[in-house]
Every structure is written in structure tokens, then in C-alpha cells.
Amino acid sequence: MIIHADVRSLYGWALSATSTDADLERDYGGANARVICCGHYHEAYVREWRGVTLVNVASVSIPRDSQPLAGYTILDWDGAWRVAQYRVSYDPVAEERAFASSTIPRTAPG
């Protein structure tokens, strides 16, 4: 399952290193998925919970640790899911200029 934040809300909570079992139940309980990938919190993180692999895939920009490194995640299937997370350098000033001159919406619809 691929979602933005949690299974009930596009802008709700998302998996992080500080998520408690109660948080995970609220955000991902009953999802009926073996793997749930989210973003929203901009922090790479993987956690096994009740037989589910929860993956925060990170962020290309605006990382939570303020390091100018883009984060991304690759999931690979070879009979079982393998998760690899990476950080690579990028130019945040150039990225901001590109965003500012793009037609990407600045707010969510609705």
C-alpha cells in the first residue's frame, strides 16, 4: 500500500522514529497490507509492526534533519520485501528556484 501520510488522511500523521504502538494503530491499524509506504514526515524510517513493514520513504527536499541531502527508498521483491534507503547530495537553492518557477500547486485541492 502506498499512501501520503496515514490510511485515513492525506495530511494526517505519518510514520516516524517517535511513533508509538498507539500511533501506529491509529494511523495504520486495519489496513490489511503487508507493506505500507508513506512520506509526509520527510524522515526515512523502517519499522516492523504486527507483521507489517512500515516504511517512511523520506523526501527529495525539506528533510527533517535539515541536511541538504535528498532521501529516497527502493523496495525490492525476491520472495520477500527488501527495503534500502539512501541519501544523496543536491542543491537546495536550485531546487527552490525550480519549484518557485514551476506550475506545481502550492496548496492541496479542496
C-alpha positions in Angstrom: 0.0 0.0 0.0 1.3 3.4 -0.9 -0.1 6.5 0.9 0.9 10.0 1.6 0.5 10.2 5.4 -1.8 7.6 7.1 -4.5 5.3 5.8 -7.3 7.7 6.8 -5.9 11.1 5.9 -3.8 12.6 3.2 -2.5 15.2 5.7 -2.6 13.2 9.0 0.2 11.7 10.9 3.0 9.7 9.3 5.4 7.1 10.5 8.4 8.4 12.4 11.0 7.2 14.8 8.9 8.5 17.7 5.7 6.8 16.6 4.2 4.7 19.5 2.2 1.5 19.1 -0.9 3.5 19.8 0.1 6.0 17.0 0.6 3.1 14.6 -2.7 1.5 15.5 -4.5 4.9 14.9 -2.7 5.5 11.6 -2.2 2.1 10.0 -4.4 -0.4 12.0 -6.7 -2.5 9.9 -5.0 -1.6 6.6 -4.8 -5.2 5.6 -1.4 -4.8 3.9 1.9 -6.5 4.2 3.9 -3.3 3.4 2.8 0.3 3.9 4.8 3.1 2.4 4.3 6.7 3.3 6.0 10.0 3.2 4.7 13.3 4.6 7.0 13.4 7.6 10.2 13.7 5.4 12.2 11.3 7.5 13.5 7.9 6.2 12.4 5.2 8.6 11.5 1.5 8.5 9.7 -0.4 11.3 8.2 -3.9 11.6 4.8 -3.7 13.4 2.4 -6.6 13.8 3.7 -8.4 10.7 3.6 -5.2 8.6 6.6 -3.5 7.2 6.1 0.3 7.7 8.3 2.5 5.5 8.6 6.2 5.5 10.2 6.7 2.1 11.9 10.1 3.1 11.8 13.2 0.9 13.7 14.6 -2.0 13.6 18.0 -0.3 12.9 19.6 3.1 14.5 16.8 5.1 13.6 16.7 8.9 17.3 16.8 9.9 17.9 19.9 7.8 20.9 18.3 6.0 21.0 19.2 2.3 20.6 15.6 1.3 17.7 14.2 -0.7 16.3 10.9 0.6 14.8 8.1 -1.3 13.8 4.4 -0.8 13.9 1.4 -3.0 11.8 -1.7 -2.3 12.8 -4.9 -4.0 10.9 -8.2 -4.1 12.8 -11.5 -4.3 10.3 -13.7 -2.4 10.4 -11.2 0.5 10.4 -7.4 0.6 13.8 -5.8 1.0 14.0 -2.1 1.8 17.0 0.1 1.1 17.1 3.8 2.0 19.6 6.3 0.6 20.7 10.0 0.9 22.3 11.9 -1.9 23.5 15.5 -2.2 21.6 18.1 -4.1 21.5 21.8 -4.4 18.6 23.1 -2.3 18.8 26.6 -3.7 18.5 25.4 -7.3 15.6 23.1 -6.1 13.8 26.0 -4.6 14.2 28.1 -7.7 12.9 25.3 -9.9 9.9 24.8 -7.5 9.2 28.6 -7.5 9.1 28.7 -11.3 7.1 25.5 -11.7 3.3 25.1 -12.0 3.2 22.7 -9.1 0.2 23.7 -6.8 1.3 25.4 -3.6 -1.8 24.1 -1.6 -3.8 21.0 -1.7 -7.1 21.0 -3.7 -10.3 21.1 -1.7 
